[in-house]
Each structure stands twice: as C-alpha cells, then as structure tokens.
Amino acid sequence: MELLIERAFAAPPERVYRAFIAELERWIAPDGFSVVPGSVEVDPRVGGHQRFTLIAEDGSTSPVDVTYTAVVENELLAGEQLVPAAGDAEEFMRSWKVEFGDAGEQTRLMLRQGPFSKEAGAEARAHWESAFVKLDALLIG
C-alpha cells in the first residue's frame, strides 16, 4: 500500500520546505522517539541524502537514509530508501515524495510514501502525524 497524507500548515511553502531541509532534527522524531544528536545530514540535491537516526525509548535505533531523486526548492522533495531484508521479506526500495503547495498564508503539504504492508503503513501514518504536530508547533512558535 502507499501512504498518502495531506495536511495544511500555517506557514508559506518556503518556511515549511526550510523546516524539512534545515530544521529536521527539531521535529522529525515522532512520540516515543528522539533524534540521535549529530546524526542529521541533509544534502538537498538530486543524488544527495537525507540521513538521521531515531532512537526509541527502549534504546533501539532506526536509521533513515533517503537518496533524493527530485528536488525543486520550496515545491518538492522526493527520494528513495533501501529497506533491508527482515524475516522472510527481501530488501526493497521505498519511495518518498513531499509536495509543498502554496495556499496563500498556508502550505498544503502532500506526502506519499510506500510501499508498506497494511500494518507498517498504519504505523508510518501515526509516526508522520505525530511528527507533524511538532512541525506545527515549530512553525507557529
């Protein structure tokens, strides 16, 4: 399944885009997680990377390493992440795309990510929505 999240943010697209590029460490960790200090690297160009490591309350870590496949400043970020084999599942490529639409004083954000199993998709949705609450607070504050 593909995850689709549409959300409005009370800031113009260039501000929301900047939060994805320069302020990721301040909001990307969903509830129950934090970002490992110093682990965030963002190189916003085609072939560049978005890298960071999340750490859960139990101490387990989740590295994220996305290679950008499309970048249009203030409009679009897209990339792919190789998901390693786990259990019976083989490794596969997961895509990620965020569009920043201008809606006057707001940004209409559209996020697409996948593929996911039904269960993993529900978990990813909850994580994104939790992180977006933090992004809201950052943009307003």
N, CA, C and O of each residue as an XYZ file, in Angstrom:
564
protein
N       0.820     -1.175      0.000
C       0.000      0.000      0.000
C       0.866      1.241      0.000
O       2.003      1.217      0.470
N       0.327      2.316     -0.525
C       1.009      3.603     -0.498
C       0.341      4.486      0.544
O      -0.886      4.571      0.605
N       1.147      5.136      1.355
C       0.668      6.061      2.364
C       0.476      7.420      1.706
O       1.349      7.884      0.973
N      -0.660      8.060      1.962
C      -0.934      9.404      1.466
C      -1.430     10.233      2.636
O      -2.419      9.884      3.280
N      -0.744     11.327      2.906
C      -1.147     12.259      3.960
C      -1.204     13.646      3.345
O      -0.234     14.106      2.743
N      -2.338     14.309      3.496
C      -2.485     15.697      3.076
C      -2.742     16.518      4.321
O      -3.530     16.137      5.187
N      -2.060     17.657      4.398
C      -2.168     18.462      5.611
C      -1.852     19.916      5.287
O      -1.011     20.206      4.435
N      -2.528     20.814      5.967
C      -2.249     22.242      5.813
C      -1.416     22.713      7.000
O      -1.660     22.324      8.142
N      -0.434     23.550      6.711
C       0.402     24.150      7.742
C       0.266     25.662      7.661
O       0.172     26.223      6.569
N       0.257     26.320      8.810
C       0.057     27.766      8.890
C       1.365     28.514      8.655
O       1.832     29.267      9.510
N       1.939     28.294      7.491
C       3.179     28.968      7.093
C       3.296     28.833      5.581
O       2.757     27.889      5.004
N       3.987     29.756      4.936
C       4.165     29.659      3.487
C       5.079     28.487      3.100
O       5.846     28.005      3.933
N       5.003     28.029      1.850
C       5.794     26.865      1.418
C       7.289     26.989      1.677
O       7.925     26.006      2.059
N       7.863     28.166      1.479
C       9.308     28.296      1.684
C       9.688     28.047      3.150
O      10.778     27.547      3.427
N       8.801     28.388      4.084
C       9.079     28.145      5.506
C       8.975     26.661      5.840
O       9.809     26.128      6.572
N       7.957     25.994      5.307
C       7.777     24.561      5.573
C       8.902     23.772      4.904
O       9.444     22.840      5.498
N       9.249     24.138      3.686
C      10.364     23.494      2.981
C      11.651     23.630      3.795
O      12.396     22.662      3.949
N      11.914     24.839      4.318
C      13.118     25.061      5.117
C      13.139     24.154      6.352
O      14.199     23.682      6.763
N      11.961     23.915      6.939
C      11.894     23.022      8.104
C      12.309     21.605      7.719
O      12.916     20.901      8.525
N      11.985     21.174      6.487
C      12.385     19.844      6.012
C      13.874     19.779      5.689
O      14.470     18.704      5.753
N      14.474     20.897      5.348
C      15.875     20.919      4.939
C      16.810     21.276      6.095
O      17.829     20.614      6.296
N      16.469     22.314      6.851
C      17.408     22.861      7.829
C      17.018     22.650      9.292
O      17.823     22.915     10.184
N      15.796     22.178      9.554
C      15.342     22.068     10.936
C      14.772     20.685     11.256
O      13.983     20.532     12.188
N      15.167     19.706     10.496
C      14.622     18.353     10.630
C      14.774     17.811     12.048
O      13.851     17.196     12.582
N      15.915     18.033     12.647
C      16.191     17.482     13.977
C      15.213     17.991     15.032
O      15.007     17.337     16.055
N      14.610     19.154     14.788
C      13.723     19.774     15.776
C      12.315     19.181     15.780
O      11.567     19.402     16.733
N      11.925     18.420     14.719
C      10.535     17.967     14.670
C      10.315     16.553     14.140
O       9.227     16.015     14.350
N      11.249     15.932     13.486
C      11.003     14.690     12.754
C      10.740     13.477     13.648
O      10.112     12.517     13.199
N      11.197     13.494     14.878
C      11.011     12.330     15.752
C       9.568     12.255     16.249
O       9.081     13.198     16.873
N       8.884     11.149     15.981
C       7.515     11.006     16.482
C       7.515     10.730     17.983
O       8.566     10.494     18.578
N       6.339     10.761     18.584
C       6.229     10.451     20.012
C       6.902      9.120     20.311
O       6.762      8.157     19.556
N       7.631      9.075     21.419
C       8.324      7.852     21.818
C       9.713      7.718     21.230
O      10.414      6.746     21.510
N      10.122      8.689     20.412
C      11.434      8.664     19.761
C      12.114     10.013     19.935
O      11.467     11.018     20.231
N      13.418     10.019     19.749
C      14.183     11.256     19.634
C      15.203     11.046     18.518
O      15.440      9.922     18.076
N      15.793     12.136     18.078
C      16.824     12.067     17.046
C      18.179     11.964     17.744
O      18.469     12.730     18.664
N      18.999     11.023     17.307
C      20.355     10.911     17.856
C      21.085     12.216     17.520
O      21.212     12.568     16.348
N      21.561     12.931     18.538
C      22.250     14.203     18.281
C      23.406     14.043     17.300
O      24.211     13.117     17.395
N      23.457     14.972     16.361
C      24.534     14.970     15.369
C      24.343     13.999     14.219
O      25.199     13.913     13.339
N      23.224     13.258     14.209
C      23.037     12.254     13.153
C      22.383     12.813     11.895
O      22.361     12.136     10.867
N      21.852     14.029     11.950
C      21.130     14.589     10.810
C      22.097     15.151      9.775
O      22.946     15.988     10.083
N      21.951     14.675      8.545
C      22.693     15.199      7.396
C      21.686     15.390      6.269
O      20.979     14.452      5.903
N      21.618     16.595      5.718
C      20.711     16.865      4.606
C      21.504     17.545      3.502
O      22.132     18.581      3.722
N      21.470     16.957      2.318
C      22.114     17.498      1.119
C      21.026     17.550      0.046
O      20.870     16.606     -0.729
N      20.260     18.672      0.000
C      19.070     18.735     -0.847
C      19.356     18.985     -2.331
O      19.156     20.081     -2.854
N      19.822     17.941     -2.971
C      20.038     17.976     -4.431
C      19.830     16.553     -4.930
O      19.946     15.600     -4.160
N      19.528     16.407     -6.200
C      19.366     15.071     -6.769
C      20.664     14.301     -6.557
O      21.742     14.775     -6.918
N      20.557     13.117     -5.973
C      21.726     12.313     -5.620
C      22.226     12.583     -4.215
O      23.037     11.821     -3.688
N      21.752     13.664     -3.597
C      22.109     13.974     -2.212
C      21.293     13.111     -1.256
O      20.483     12.291     -1.686
N      21.509     13.300      0.019
C      20.886     12.427      1.021
C      20.179     13.202      2.109
O      20.474     14.367      2.376
N      19.237     12.518      2.725
C      18.647     12.915      3.997
C      18.921     11.730      4.923
O      18.390     10.636      4.730
N      19.758     11.970      5.930
C      20.133     10.889      6.846
C      19.923     11.350      8.277
O      20.212     12.495      8.625
N      19.417     10.446      9.096
C      19.324     10.675     10.529
C      19.021      9.343     11.192
O      18.645      8.375     10.532
N      19.190      9.307     12.495
C      18.893      8.098     13.253
C      17.930      8.446     14.374
O      18.164      9.372     15.151
N      16.841      7.690     14.444
C      15.883      7.825     15.531
C      16.237      6.813     16.610
O      16.714      5.716     16.317
N      16.000      7.191     17.853
C      16.199      6.269     18.956
C      14.905      6.211     19.756
O      14.347      7.239     20.141
N      14.440      4.983     19.999
C      13.207      4.770     20.747
C      13.488      4.802     22.243
O      14.637      4.718     22.677
N      12.424      4.926     23.018
C      12.570      4.952     24.472
C      13.249      3.694     25.010
O      13.897      3.735     26.055
N      13.098      2.565     24.289
C      13.727      1.313     24.735
C      15.194      1.212     24.310
O      15.854      0.216     24.605
N      15.710      2.236     23.617
C      17.107      2.261     23.195
C      17.364      1.721     21.805
O      18.481      1.830     21.301
N      16.349      1.138     21.168
C      16.540      0.634     19.807
C      16.635      1.817     18.844
O      16.021      2.863     19.057
N      17.417      1.628     17.782
C      17.618      2.703     16.818
C      17.028      2.351     15.460
O      16.918      1.183     15.088
N      16.655      3.397     14.736
C      16.111      3.258     13.384
C      16.818      4.258     12.483
O      16.464      5.437     12.479
N      17.817      3.810     11.715
C      18.480      4.732     10.798
C      17.597      5.012      9.579
O      16.908      4.122      9.080
N      17.629      6.246      9.118
C      16.915      6.660      7.914
C      17.967      7.186      6.946
O      18.780      8.035      7.312
N      17.956      6.689      5.721
C      18.927      7.114      4.711
C      18.207      7.185      3.368
O      18.077      6.184      2.663
N      17.745      8.378      3.031
C      17.000      8.612      1.794
C      17.936      9.281      0.791
O      18.653     10.219      1.138
N      17.929      8.802     -0.448
C      18.646      9.455     -1.542
C      17.644     10.262     -2.342
O      16.654      9.718     -2.830
N      17.894     11.560     -2.481
C      16.969     12.422     -3.222
C      16.983     12.087     -4.708
O      18.042     11.962     -5.323
N      15.787     11.945     -5.272
C      15.625     11.694     -6.703
C      15.058     12.905     -7.430
O      15.157     13.000     -8.653
N      14.466     13.829     -6.679
C      13.930     15.071     -7.247
C      13.922     16.127     -6.152
O      13.526     15.858     -5.018
N      14.364     17.332     -6.503
C      14.357     18.460     -5.581
C      13.988     19.702     -6.372
O      14.668     20.059     -7.334
N      12.909     20.358     -5.966
C      12.522     21.646     -6.522
C      12.309     22.555     -5.317
O      11.346     22.385     -4.568
N      13.196     23.506     -5.133
C      13.173     24.341     -3.940
C      11.782     24.914     -3.683
O      11.147     25.473     -4.578
N      11.325     24.761     -2.443
C      10.039     25.257     -1.956
C       8.820     24.569     -2.577
O       7.687     24.969     -2.308
N       9.037     23.541     -3.401
C       7.914     22.867     -4.061
C       7.898     21.353     -3.880
O       6.826     20.773     -3.705
N       9.064     20.695     -3.919
C       9.074     19.238     -3.988
C      10.371     18.653     -3.435
O      11.466     19.144     -3.709
N      10.213     17.597     -2.654
C      11.328     16.737     -2.263
C      10.877     15.303     -2.521
O       9.787     14.913     -2.103
N      11.700     14.524     -3.199
C      11.373     13.121     -3.447
C      12.636     12.305     -3.310
O      13.737     12.773     -3.603
N      12.460     11.073     -2.857
C      13.623     10.224     -2.690
C      13.262      8.768     -2.556
O      12.093      8.382     -2.597
N      14.305      7.965     -2.393
C      14.157      6.521     -2.229
C      15.045      6.057     -1.091
O      16.118      6.606     -0.843
N      14.563      5.027     -0.405
C      15.322      4.425      0.683
C      15.313      2.918      0.510
O      14.256      2.313      0.329
N      16.479      2.319      0.566
C      16.585      0.872      0.522
C      16.208      0.329      1.899
O      16.847      0.649      2.901
N      15.169     -0.491      1.933
C      14.715     -1.099      3.183
C      15.360     -2.480      3.257
O      15.142     -3.311      2.376
N      16.152     -2.732      4.300
C      16.867     -4.011      4.376
C      15.939     -5.205      4.574
O      14.816     -5.065      5.058
N      16.424     -6.362      4.196
C      15.676     -7.609      4.389
C      15.421     -7.810      5.878
O      16.253     -7.480      6.723
N      14.242     -8.362      6.174
C      13.886     -8.660      7.566
C      12.966     -9.872      7.571
O      11.975     -9.910      6.842
N      13.288    -10.836      8.375
C      12.459    -12.043      8.435
C      12.420    -12.717      7.077
O      13.464    -13.006      6.493
N      11.216    -12.968      6.569
C      11.039    -13.589      5.259
C      11.037    -12.581      4.113
O      11.080    -12.969      2.946
N      10.989    -11.294      4.440
C      10.897    -10.258      3.405
C      12.277     -9.912      2.857
O      13.239     -9.759      3.610
N      12.355     -9.793      1.549
C      13.594     -9.377      0.897
C      13.721     -7.864      0.970
O      12.745     -7.160      1.225
N      14.955     -7.363      0.739
C      15.128     -5.923      0.710
C      14.341     -5.339     -0.461
O      14.125     -6.004     -1.474
N      13.920     -4.087     -0.304
C      13.164     -3.421     -1.369
C      13.367     -1.920     -1.266
O      13.894     -1.419     -0.272
N      12.946     -1.210     -2.298
C      13.090      0.239     -2.351
C      11.745      0.876     -1.971
O      10.703      0.532     -2.527
N      11.791      1.803     -1.021
C      10.597      2.556     -0.627
C      10.767      3.982     -1.129
O      11.812      4.596     -0.914
N       9.760      4.507     -1.786
C       9.824      5.882     -2.285
C       9.146      6.836     -1.307
O       8.339      6.437     -0.469
N       9.498      8.090     -1.444
C       9.036      9.147     -0.545
C       8.929     10.420     -1.360
O       9.865     10.774     -2.077
N       7.798     11.121     -1.264
C       7.603     12.352     -2.030
C       6.797     13.326     -1.188
O       5.747     12.977     -0.648
N       7.299     14.556     -1.082
C       6.599     15.609     -0.347
C       6.444     16.798     -1.283
O       7.419     17.317     -1.826
N       5.191     17.217     -1.458
C       4.891     18.387     -2.278
C       4.423     19.516     -1.370
O       3.621     19.302     -0.461
N       4.928     20.718     -1.623
C       4.608     21.896     -0.832
C       3.782     22.839     -1.704
O       4.340     23.549     -2.541
N       2.469     22.856     -1.521
C       1.586     23.681     -2.339
C       1.290     25.014     -1.682
O       1.017     25.076     -0.483
N       1.345     26.081     -2.466
C       1.084     27.424     -1.964
C      -0.423     27.629     -1.829
O      -1.164     27.521     -2.806
N      -0.864     27.922     -0.617
C      -2.276     28.201     -0.338
C      -2.363     29.531      0.409
O      -2.988     29.616      1.467
N      -1.735     30.562     -0.146
C      -1.729     31.877      0.485
C      -0.806     31.897      1.677
O       0.400     31.706      1.528
N      -1.345     32.124      2.852
C      -0.551     32.152      4.081
C      -0.309     30.749      4.629
O       0.299     30.592      5.688
N      -0.777     29.745      3.923
C      -0.624     28.363      4.355
C       0.103     27.549      3.281
O       0.264     27.976      2.138
N       0.531     26.365      3.700
C       1.104     25.395      2.789
C       0.224     24.166      2.805
O      -0.103     23.639      3.869
N      -0.157     23.714      1.636
C      -0.868     22.447      1.508
C       0.193     21.409      1.199
O       0.727     21.358      0.091
N       0.492     20.582      2.191
C       1.526     19.569      2.047
C       0.877     18.243      1.659
O      -0.139     17.847      2.230
N       1.472     17.570      0.689
C       1.038     16.226      0.311
C       2.239     15.305      0.403
O       3.255     15.527     -0.256
N       2.120     14.273      1.223
C       3.179     13.293      1.417
C       2.708     11.951      0.872
O       1.616     11.486      1.196
N       3.537     11.341      0.050
C       3.300      9.979     -0.440
C       4.524      9.155     -0.087
O       5.659      9.596     -0.270
N       4.283      7.945      0.426
C       5.399      7.078      0.792
C       4.943      5.633      0.673
O       3.814      5.299      1.031
N       5.816      4.789      0.175
C       5.467      3.379      0.097
C       6.440      2.629     -0.792
O       7.343      3.232     -1.371
N       6.270      1.343     -0.903
C       5.129      0.571     -0.409
C       5.296      0.174      1.064
O       6.400      0.125      1.608
N       4.138     -0.108      1.679
C       4.056     -0.587      3.049
C       3.091     -1.758      3.105
O       2.186     -1.868      2.279
N       3.286     -2.629      4.079
C       2.229     -3.572      4.429
C       1.145     -2.752      5.127
O       1.393     -1.609      5.511
N      -0.018     -3.301      5.291
C      -1.114     -2.580      5.947
C      -0.702     -2.139      7.354
O      -0.940     -0.997      7.749
N      -0.085     -3.050      8.102
C       0.318     -2.741      9.475
C       1.421     -1.676      9.512
O       1.348     -0.727     10.294
N       2.431     -1.839      8.668
C       3.531     -0.878      8.638
C       3.050      0.492      8.147
O       3.547      1.525      8.595
N       2.088      0.495      7.232
C       1.522      1.758      6.744
C       0.794      2.507      7.847
O       0.903      3.729      7.947
N       0.051      1.782      8.676
C      -0.654      2.413      9.792
C       0.340      2.993     10.793
O       0.127      4.083     11.322
N       1.420      2.269     11.050
C       2.450      2.756     11.965
C       3.150      3.992     11.388
O       3.394      4.960     12.108
N       3.470      3.961     10.097
C       4.117      5.105      9.457
C       3.204      6.330      9.497
O       3.671      7.441      9.747
N       1.910      6.138      9.252
C       0.956      7.254      9.314
C       0.964      7.871     10.721
O       1.027      9.092     10.864
N       0.900      7.034     11.744
C       0.902      7.531     13.120
C       2.193      8.294     13.417
O       2.162      9.329     14.083
N       3.324      7.787     12.928
C       4.603      8.462     13.158
C       4.626      9.825     12.468
O       5.018     10.819     13.080
N       4.215      9.882     11.210
C       4.203     11.158     10.487
C       3.262     12.145     11.169
O       3.619     13.307     11.367
N       2.065     11.692     11.529
C       1.107     12.614     12.148
C       1.632     13.143     13.474
O       1.425     14.314     13.793
N       2.304     12.310     14.246
C       2.915     12.737     15.493
C       4.020     13.771     15.234
O       4.098     14.787     15.924
N       4.859     13.507     14.251
C       5.931     14.449     13.904
C       5.355     15.759     13.376
O       5.896     16.831     13.649
N       4.261     15.678     12.623
C       3.655     16.894     12.076
C       3.070     17.788     13.173
O       2.995     19.004     12.993
N       2.657     17.215     14.294
C       2.224     18.034     15.437
C       3.409     18.876     15.920
O       3.246     20.054     16.237
N       4.590     18.275     15.974
C       5.800     19.004     16.360
C       6.166     20.052     15.316
O       6.610     21.149     15.656
N       5.979     19.709     14.048
C       6.261     20.680     12.986
C       5.309     21.866     13.092
O       5.730     23.012     12.937
N       4.032     21.602     13.352
C       3.068     22.704     13.578
C       3.579     23.656     14.646
O       3.592     24.871     14.445
N       4.000     23.108     15.785
C       4.468     23.911     16.905
C       5.705     24.733     16.508
O       5.821     25.897     16.889
N       6.616     24.136     15.755
C       7.806     24.824     15.302
C       7.433     25.995     14.385
O       7.981     27.089     14.521
N       6.521     25.770     13.474
C       6.138     26.796     12.510
C       5.378     27.949     13.161
O       5.506     29.098     12.737
N       4.599     27.649     14.175
C       3.819     28.679     14.862
C       4.685     29.457     15.841
O       4.539     30.668     16.007
N       5.607     28.717     16.497
C       6.414     29.318     17.571
C       7.466     30.213     17.084
O       8.212     30.780     17.883
